[in-house]
Amino acid sequence: MIDRTQSSRTGRISRWRLFSAEHPAATVVSLIVLVLAILIGGHLYGRYLSSIDLAGREAAIEQLRAEGQKQKRDIDGKSQQLTLLQTKLAKTQAALDAITPSANTYNINPNQTLIVGDGHLTVGMVGSPSNDSVLLNINGKPQAVTAGQNLSVAPDPTTKCQIGVQSFDVFRAVLVASCSSVKAQ
């Protein structure tokens, strides 16, 4: 009679005997192969994970670059628009300054009367200016005045006014008039 159960056991035992203390070289070689397999597998898995991460990172970088370029174009457009608006504002301010006279400066036309000097003086230009002077009627008194000439007028004892002709031409004269209170001594 043949006992097969025992022989099959001895076959199994003999395979495991390779890793026993009787065969240390086989154990060492199999451990080295196992460690190498784990290292190679880990390395390949790490490269796979890094390639996935790298692809995602590259996609994010490209998206950020595109957004950065779009924002730069927007900033350039806004800067250009701001420059145009500043230029337009400067031109508008210059036009406004040209039509708005400065304080105490008055444009008077021929045969026109203005109340100037905080309401203390009535000044009228009589006729058109001549070549060297303009005829002004100041509080009812006619006076010929040249460009650059200043007149002192006292409409009442407590007020002293200065009237000056800055310039004039055939169509208008530019006057500067200011009044101040005189201090009693």
Disulfide bonds with the S-S distance in Angstrom:
Cys161-Cys179 1.92
